Structures are given as C-alpha cells and as structure tokens.
Amino acid sequence: MPQIHKSTIRRARQAERRHERNRATMNAVKTIIKKVHSAVAGKKADEPKTTLLEATSAIGKAVSKGALHPNTASRRISRLALHVNGLSGS
C-alpha cells in the first residue's frame, strides 16, 4: 500500500474546511435568491428591489470568498434583475 504523507492529510483537512465554508456561503446566497423570488411573487412595490440589492451583495461576497465563479455570479445577478424588472415593466 502507498504511504500517506502528512501533507496529503493536511490538504484533505483544508479541503474539508473550505468545502464547509463554501457550502455555508452558497446556502446563504440561495436563501437570499429564494427571498427575491418570493418578493417578486408577492408583487409588492419596493420589496423586490431591496431584496435584489441584498442578493447582489451576497453574490458579490461569495465571489470574493472564492465560493462562486465571477461569470456565474454575473449571470445570476443578471437573471434576478430581469426577473425583478419584468415585474415593474408589466
């Protein structure tokens, strides 16, 4: 059997910590995105725009922490904005 090096064990530990951190960040982002969708479904005037700002901020923080790719973040923000602005347009 191959030897397991100390560095391998350490890297596995670090990967586990990063995984947990990224999961927590992404769960927060998903929760806020759901909040935006429910605000749009509620069809209130100001609530969707304020929740959109919260979601944009949370997605940006996820990018800065490395939990989300910048292009993915941009796409999600764009789609959320279309969703919110579609409400005010009609």
C-alpha positions in Angstrom: 0.0 0.0 0.0 1.2 3.5 -0.7 2.3 5.7 2.2 0.0 8.6 3.1 2.1 11.7 3.6 1.5 14.4 6.2 0.9 16.9 3.5 -1.9 14.8 2.0 -3.6 14.6 5.3 -3.3 18.3 5.8 -4.6 19.1 2.3 -7.6 16.8 2.9 -8.3 18.7 6.2 -8.0 22.0 4.4 -10.3 20.9 1.6 -12.9 19.8 4.1 -12.8 23.2 5.8 -13.0 25.0 2.5 -15.9 22.8 1.5 -17.9 23.6 4.7 -17.1 27.3 4.3 -18.2 27.4 0.7 -21.4 25.4 1.5 -22.3 27.9 4.2 -21.7 30.8 1.8 -23.7 29.2 -1.0 -26.6 28.3 1.3 -26.9 31.9 2.3 -26.8 33.0 -1.3 -29.5 30.5 -2.3 -31.7 31.6 0.6 -31.5 35.3 -0.4 -32.2 34.3 -4.1 -35.4 32.5 -2.9 -36.3 35.6 -0.9 -36.1 37.7 -4.1 -38.3 35.2 -6.0 -40.9 35.2 -3.2 -40.8 39.0 -3.1 -41.5 39.1 -6.8 -44.3 36.6 -6.4 -45.8 38.8 -3.6 -45.9 41.7 -6.2 -45.1 44.4 -3.7 -43.6 47.7 -5.0 -40.4 48.1 -3.1 -39.6 44.7 -1.6 -38.2 43.0 -4.7 -35.7 45.9 -5.4 -34.4 45.9 -1.8 -34.0 42.1 -1.8 -32.3 42.3 -5.2 -29.7 44.6 -3.7 -29.2 42.2 -0.8 -28.8 39.3 -3.2 -26.4 41.2 -5.4 -24.3 42.0 -2.3 -24.4 38.3 -1.1 -23.4 37.0 -4.6 -20.5 39.5 -4.8 -19.3 38.4 -1.4 -19.4 34.8 -2.5 -17.3 35.7 -5.5 -14.7 37.5 -3.3 -14.5 34.5 -1.0 -14.0 32.2 -4.0 -17.1 30.2 -3.5 -18.6 31.3 -6.8 -17.1 31.9 -10.2 -17.4 35.6 -11.4 -19.2 34.7 -14.6 -21.7 32.5 -12.7 -22.3 35.4 -10.3 -22.8 37.8 -13.2 -25.3 35.5 -14.9 -27.3 35.0 -11.6 -27.4 38.8 -10.9 -28.5 39.5 -14.5 -31.3 36.9 -14.4 -32.5 38.2 -11.0 -32.5 41.8 -12.3 -34.5 40.7 -15.3 -37.0 38.9 -13.0 -37.4 41.9 -10.8 -37.6 44.4 -13.6 -40.1 42.3 -15.5 -42.4 42.8 -12.6 -42.2 46.6 -12.8 -42.5 46.5 -16.6 -45.9 44.8 -16.8 
